[in-house]
Every structure is written in C-alpha cells, then in structure tokens.
C-alpha cells in the first residue's frame, strides 16, 4: 500500500511539474504558441475537415443502415481465414485504407457497438484498419515532400500492402477462437431508418471531427513549445548520438521524434536534402506508425467503449517497421551501395525519370508478392485438418 501511495504521489508531482512548465512556456512564448495554434487550425480547415468529415458520415451510414452486415455475409469467407475477423470487418478495412486516420478505428468501434463483431475482433481490426489515406500520401507526401506524385504512389503501395500484411501476421501470431461472444449473426442486426441514420451520422461525424481537430491543434502547439524551449533539440542530439553507428545525426533524430509525436510535422520535415533511401524509409515508418497525436485521437474515440489500445499500438508499430523495412530494402536493391547508409548524405535526387519508372513496378511486385505469399500460407494453415 505504501508503495502504491508513494508511486501515485510521485506521478502526481511529476504531472504537476510538467503542467507548471507548460504554463510558464505558454506565458513566456505567446507569439510562438499563437502562431502554432493558427497553423493547427489552418491544417484542420484545409486538410482534416475536408478529408475526414465525409468519410465519417459514410462509415456511420454503412453501419447504421445495415450495409456492413450485408457486406459481412458476402466477405466472411475472405475476412475470417485471412485476418481472423468477421466479414463485417471488410467495411472497416476498406474505409481505413481510403479514408485516412482515424476512419478505420471509428468504423471498427461502430461495428462493435452495433454488435456486428465481437470485442476481440474489433480490437484486431484496430491493429491494421486504421491507416493513412491516399489523399495525404499522394498530395502531401508525394507532391509536397518528395516533389513527385510517383513517390506518393510508391509509398501508398507499400503502406497498403504493409497494412494487409500486418493483419495477416496478427492472424497467425494472435489467433482468435472460432466462437466469439457478443457478435450475433449479421442477419439479426437491426438497421435504422434512413432519416434517423442520416441525422445520427452527421451529428456523430461532426463531434468526432471536432475532437480530432482539437488534438491536431494541441499537438501542433506542443511541438512548437518543445522546439522553442530546446527540449526536443536536446533529445534529438541524444538520440542522434545513439544512431551514430548508422550515420545518424541530430537533424535526422529531430525528424524522427517530431514524426513520432505528430505525423504531418515529421513527414513534412523530410523535404529537401538528405539520402533518398533514408528519407523514403523514415517516411514509410512514420506513415505506418501514425504518431502520438493519431493514437490520442483513436483513444478519444474508444473512450468508454471497453476496447483496449494495446493491440492497436503494437499493430501500428509493426506496420511502421514493415513499411520502413520494405521501402529500405527496395531502395538498397535499386541503388546498391549508395543506399547502404540509411542516413548518409544525398547520393541521387528524386526525379520522375528512369529511376521512378523502374521503382514503381518493383515496389508493387515486391509488396504484393510478400502479401500474397503470407495469404497463401495463412490459407494453408486454415485449411489444414486438425489431428
């Protein structure tokens, strides 16, 4: 009991000290915080609201009108052996791949709340259905960061393939029992009327979008404060020293730390100079991981639902490692020794010439080959009779 009280007091004291430091930073750097808040609001206005709000409405309509239930009956023979979830999870997978963070998580939550999947299945869906959308990959990363839409296509192919591969690996490593409690057959799910579903979807989508915008602004301000006060650069210098055997530097460490906290900030920091293989691999990792801001958004959606975040965090870390590893392997295959050092100085600029023409089909082939191989291996295990 004494240890528990002592640990609680220490935690409260540390939290109080951090809040006091944040208050002092806000008071001493009003210009920085105001500018960061304006940038966060601009990001919400230009990117978050237009990209997420329509998909939130669509995901709610699919679930409340019973369309996900019909889709589940059709895709049960595919989703169950591949990913170990009911066919209704196909709607979360599809929307999670095209809608962006955290549309897939919200769809999985709605499937669980309407009893179209069990708690274990919903937590499994969170591991690989909550992904970055093609709009961000193609527009912001491809055109904005790497100055070529083909770069966005490459990362998009690796990102989607790694998400599917993550789902297959979780099916193999953490199987779910065949009998699931709390998930009735899709035929017994009652669909809401169209007017009620439409009204509820709009209100729910608006509330979820506002919550996400609040986290975006909060983490934008937090990153600016950590940078302006020197906390993040000092941590980057320490991490850069640890990554020195790989050619790491404080600049690369700062990009990594920023992206681990907030995805957009970390990815946009990869624009400019630097070894292409390292920038592409780090971008793939950050896109798969999602950032602490995205995970807080997901946790806010799941609050009070009983769904756990542990599997989701493990899945996103695995997704990031797979995506980064596949991207780095492809870069080393194409550029050889020039890409051997992940964080080496730039050896070749990205352009839309022969390198892009050669890289795109190899990326698609490599990602699809790994994914299809895992799928066939899973089918062989699933069909193997028990002795």
C-alpha positions in Angstrom: 0.0 0.0 0.0 2.8 2.4 0.9 4.5 1.8 -2.5 1.2 2.4 -4.3 0.6 5.7 -2.4 4.2 6.8 -3.0 4.0 6.0 -6.7 0.8 7.9 -7.0 2.2 10.9 -5.2 5.3 10.8 -7.4 3.2 10.6 -10.6 1.0 13.5 -9.4 4.0 15.6 -8.5 5.6 14.9 -11.9 2.4 15.7 -13.7 2.1 19.0 -11.7 5.6 20.0 -12.6 5.0 19.3 -16.3 1.8 21.3 -16.2 3.6 24.2 -14.5 6.4 24.1 -17.0 3.8 24.1 -19.9 2.0 27.1 -18.3 5.3 29.0 -18.0 6.2 28.2 -21.6 2.8 29.4 -22.8 3.2 32.7 -20.8 6.8 33.4 -22.0 6.2 32.4 -25.6 2.8 33.8 -26.6 3.8 34.6 -30.1 5.1 31.1 -30.8 2.0 29.4 -29.3 -0.4 31.7 -31.2 1.3 31.1 -34.5 1.3 27.3 -33.8 -2.4 27.4 -33.0 -3.1 29.3 -36.2 -1.1 26.7 -38.2 -3.0 23.9 -36.5 -6.4 25.5 -37.3 -5.3 26.0 -40.9 -4.3 22.4 -41.1 -7.8 21.4 -39.8 -9.5 23.7 -42.2 -7.6 22.7 -45.3 -6.9 19.0 -44.6 -8.6 17.4 -41.7 -12.2 18.5 -42.1 -12.4 18.1 -45.9 -10.8 14.6 -45.8 -12.3 13.1 -42.7 -15.8 14.5 -42.3 -17.3 12.9 -45.4 -15.8 9.5 -44.6 -17.1 9.7 -41.0 -20.6 10.2 -42.4 -20.1 7.3 -44.8 -18.8 4.9 -42.2 -21.8 5.6 -39.9 -24.3 5.2 -42.7 -22.7 1.9 -43.7 -23.1 0.5 -40.2 -26.4 2.0 -39.2 -28.2 1.2 -42.4 -27.1 -2.5 -42.1 -25.0 -2.3 -45.3 -21.9 -3.5 -43.4 -23.9 -6.5 -42.3 -24.7 -7.5 -45.9 -21.1 -6.9 -46.9 -20.1 -9.1 -44.0 -22.1 -12.1 -45.2 -20.5 -11.8 -48.7 -16.9 -11.4 -47.5 -17.0 -13.7 -44.5 -15.1 -16.5 -46.4 -12.3 -14.0 -47.1 -12.0 -11.9 -43.9 -12.2 -14.9 -41.5 -9.3 -17.0 -42.9 -7.1 -14.1 -43.7 -7.5 -11.8 -40.7 -9.4 -13.8 -38.2 -12.4 -11.4 -38.1 -16.0 -11.5 -39.3 -16.9 -10.3 -42.8 -18.4 -7.1 -41.4 -14.8 -6.0 -40.8 -14.3 -5.5 -44.5 -16.1 -2.2 -44.2 -13.6 -1.0 -41.6 -10.7 -2.3 -43.7 -11.9 -0.6 -46.9 -12.7 2.7 -45.2 -9.5 2.6 -43.2 -7.4 2.2 -46.4 -9.0 5.1 -48.3 -10.4 7.4 -45.6 -7.3 8.1 -43.5 -6.8 8.3 -39.8 -8.9 7.5 -37.8 -11.8 6.5 -40.0 -11.0 2.8 -39.8 -10.9 2.9 -36.0 -14.3 4.7 -35.9 -15.8 2.1 -38.2 -14.5 -0.8 -36.1 -15.9 0.9 -33.0 -19.3 1.3 -34.6 -19.3 -2.4 -35.7 -18.6 -3.4 -32.1 -21.3 -1.1 -30.7 -23.9 -2.4 -33.0 -22.8 -6.0 -32.2 -21.7 -6.8 -35.7 -18.3 -8.0 -34.4 -17.0 -9.2 -31.0 -14.7 -7.2 -28.8 -11.7 -9.3 -29.8 -12.5 -8.8 -33.5 -12.9 -5.0 -33.0 -9.5 -4.9 -31.3 -8.0 -6.9 -34.1 -9.4 -4.5 -36.6 -7.8 -1.6 -34.8 -4.4 -3.2 -35.4 -4.5 -2.9 -39.2 -7.5 -0.9 -40.3 -6.5 2.5 -39.0 -4.3 3.8 -41.8 -3.1 6.9 -43.6 -5.3 7.8 -46.6 -4.2 8.0 -50.2 -5.1 11.7 -50.3 -2.4 12.5 -47.8 0.1 10.1 -49.3 -0.3 11.3 -52.8 -0.9 15.0 -52.2 1.2 16.0 -49.1 3.9 13.3 -49.2 4.3 12.7 -52.9 3.8 16.1 -54.4 4.7 18.2 -51.4 7.6 16.4 -49.6 9.3 14.5 -52.5 8.2 16.8 -55.3 6.9 13.9 -57.4 3.5 12.2 -57.3 5.3 8.9 -58.2 6.9 9.0 -54.7 3.4 9.1 -53.2 2.3 6.1 -55.4 5.3 4.1 -54.2 4.7 4.9 -50.5 0.9 4.3 -51.0 1.6 0.8 -52.4 4.0 -0.1 -49.6 1.7 1.4 -46.9 -1.4 -0.5 -48.0 0.5 -3.8 -48.6 2.1 -3.5 -45.1 -1.3 -2.9 -43.5 -2.7 -6.1 -45.1 0.5 -8.0 -44.1 0.1 -6.7 -40.5 -3.4 -8.1 -40.4 -2.3 -11.5 -41.7 0.6 -11.6 -39.2 -1.7 -10.8 -36.3 -4.0 -13.6 -37.6 -1.0 -16.0 -37.4 0.6 -14.8 -34.2 -2.5 -13.9 -32.1 -5.4 -16.2 -33.3 -8.9 -15.6 -32.1 -11.1 -18.5 -31.1 -13.7 -19.6 -33.6 -16.6 -19.0 -31.2 -17.0 -15.3 -30.5 -19.3 -14.0 -27.8 -21.3 -10.8 -28.2 -21.3 -10.9 -32.0 -24.7 -12.2 -33.4 -25.1 -13.3 -36.9 -25.4 -10.4 -39.4 -28.9 -11.3 -40.2 -30.2 -10.3 -36.7 -28.7 -6.9 -36.8 -31.4 -4.3 -36.9 -30.9 -1.5 -39.4 -32.0 2.1 -38.5 -34.3 4.0 -40.8 -32.7 6.2 -43.4 -33.7 9.6 -41.9 -32.6 8.5 -38.4 -29.3 7.1 -39.7 -28.6 10.2 -41.8 -29.2 12.6 -38.9 -27.2 10.4 -36.4 -24.3 10.1 -38.8 -24.0 13.8 -39.4 -24.1 14.6 -35.7 -21.6 11.9 -34.8 -19.3 12.8 -37.6 -19.3 16.5 -36.6 -18.5 15.6 -33.0 -15.7 13.2 -34.0 -14.2 15.8 -36.4 -14.1 18.5 -33.7 -12.4 16.1 -31.3 -9.7 15.3 -33.9 -9.2 19.0 -34.7 -8.7 19.7 -31.0 -5.9 17.1 -30.9 -4.3 18.4 -34.1 -4.1 22.0 -32.7 -2.9 20.8 -29.3 0.0 18.7 -30.7 0.9 21.5 -33.1 1.3 23.9 -30.1 3.1 21.2 -28.0 5.6 20.5 -30.7 6.3 24.3 -31.2 6.8 24.7 -27.5 9.1 21.7 -27.2 11.2 23.0 -30.1 11.3 26.6 -28.9 12.3 25.7 -25.4 15.1 23.4 -26.6 13.6 20.2 -25.1 13.1 18.5 -28.5 16.5 19.5 -29.9 18.3 18.2 -26.8 16.5 14.9 -27.1 17.3 14.8 -30.8 21.0 15.4 -30.0 21.0 12.5 -27.6 19.1 10.2 -30.0 21.4 11.3 -32.8 24.4 10.1 -30.8 22.7 6.7 -30.3 22.1 6.4 -34.0 25.6 7.5 -34.9 26.7 3.9 -35.9 24.0 4.1 -38.7 25.1 7.6 -39.8 22.5 9.3 -37.6 22.6 12.9 -36.8 20.6 15.4 -34.6 18.8 16.6 -37.7 17.5 13.1 -38.6 16.7 12.4 -34.9 14.7 15.6 -34.8 12.7 14.5 -37.8 12.1 11.1 -36.2 11.0 12.5 -32.8 8.7 15.0 -34.4 7.1 12.4 -36.6 6.6 10.0 -33.6 4.7 12.8 -31.9 2.8 14.3 -34.9 2.7 12.7 -38.3 2.4 15.8 -40.5 5.2 17.7 -38.9 7.6 14.7 -39.1 6.8 13.8 -42.7 7.0 17.4 -44.0 10.4 17.8 -42.3 11.7 15.2 -44.7 11.5 17.6 -47.6 14.8 18.9 -49.0 18.2 17.3 -48.8 19.3 14.0 -47.4 19.8 10.5 -48.6 16.8 9.4 -50.5 16.6 5.9 -49.2 16.7 7.2 -45.6 14.0 9.8 -46.2 11.7 7.3 -48.0 12.2 4.6 -45.3 11.6 7.1 -42.5 8.5 8.4 -44.2 7.2 4.9 -44.6 7.8 4.2 -40.9 6.1 7.4 -39.7 3.2 6.8 -42.0 2.7 3.3 -40.7 3.2 4.3 -37.0 0.8 7.3 -37.3 2.2 9.4 -34.5 1.1 10.0 -30.9 -1.4 12.6 -32.0 -3.3 10.0 -34.1 -3.2 7.5 -31.2 -4.7 10.1 -28.9 -7.4 10.7 -31.4 -8.1 6.9 -31.6 -8.1 6.7 -27.8 -10.6 9.5 -27.6 -12.9 7.7 -29.9 -12.6 4.5 -27.9 -13.2 6.1 -24.5 -15.8 4.3 -22.6 -16.2 1.5 -25.2 -14.2 -1.1 -23.3 -11.8 -1.6 -26.3 -8.2 -1.7 -25.5 -5.5 0.3 -27.2 -2.5 -2.1 -26.6 -3.1 -4.2 -29.7 -3.6 -1.1 -31.8 -0.3 0.4 -30.7 1.5 -2.9 -31.3 -0.1 -3.2 -34.7 0.9 0.4 -35.8 4.4 -0.2 -34.6 4.6 -3.4 -36.6 3.0 -1.7 -39.6 5.6 1.1 -39.5 8.6 -1.3 -39.2 7.3 -3.4 -42.1 6.7 -0.4 -44.3 10.1 1.1 -43.4 11.9 -2.2 -44.0 10.2 -2.9 -47.3 11.0 0.6 -48.5 14.6 0.5 -47.4 15.1 -3.0 -49.0 13.7 -1.7 -52.3 15.9 1.4 -52.2 19.0 -0.7 -51.5 18.1 -3.1 -54.3 17.8 -0.2 -56.8 20.7 2.0 -55.6 23.0 -0.6 -54.1 25.9 0.8 -52.0 24.6 4.3 -52.3 21.7 3.4 -50.1 23.7 1.2 -47.6 23.9 4.0 -45.0 20.4 4.9 -44.1 21.2 8.5 -43.1 24.0 9.2 -45.5 24.2 12.4 -47.5 22.2 12.5 -50.6 23.6 10.5 -53.5 20.9 10.9 -56.1 18.0 13.4 -56.3 14.4 12.1 -56.7 13.1 12.7 -60.1 10.4 11.3 -62.4 12.8 9.7 -64.9 14.1 6.2 -65.2 14.5 5.7 -61.5 10.8 6.2 -60.9 9.8 4.1 -63.9 11.9 1.2 -62.5 11.0 1.6 -58.9 7.2 1.7 -59.2 6.7 -1.8 -60.7 9.4 -3.3 -58.4 7.6 -1.8 -55.4 4.2 -3.1 -56.4 5.6 -6.6 -57.2 7.6 -6.9 -54.0 4.8 -5.7 -51.7 2.2 -7.8 -53.5 4.5 -10.9 -53.5 5.1 -10.7 -49.8 1.4 -10.1 -49.1 0.1 -12.8 -51.4 2.7 -15.3 -50.0 1.5 -14.6 -46.5 -2.1 -15.0 -47.7 -1.4 -18.4 -49.3 0.5 -19.5 -46.2 -2.5 -18.5 -44.0 -4.9 -20.4 -46.2 -2.8 -23.5 -45.9 -2.8 -23.3 -42.1 -6.5 -22.5 -42.1 -7.4 -25.5 -44.3 -5.1 -27.9 -42.5 -7.2 -30.5 -40.7 -6.8 -30.9 -37.0 -5.2 -34.1 -35.8 
